Amino acid sequence: MMQTPFIVASYAIAITGVLGLFAVSYVQMRRAERQAAALRKERRGQ
């Protein structure tokens, strides 16, 4: 039995998961930065 397809599939799943996690984290970071900037701008205006 050849294990190559299983190894390739496991690498594909792992890489997809890591890239997905990176993308979600990046989007959340950008959203938090925008919220922090808006809060700073709001506090400066008071």
Buried (B, 14 or more C-beta within 10 A) or exposed (E): EEEEEEEEEEEEEEEEEEEEEEEEEEEEEEEEEEEEEEEEEEEEEE
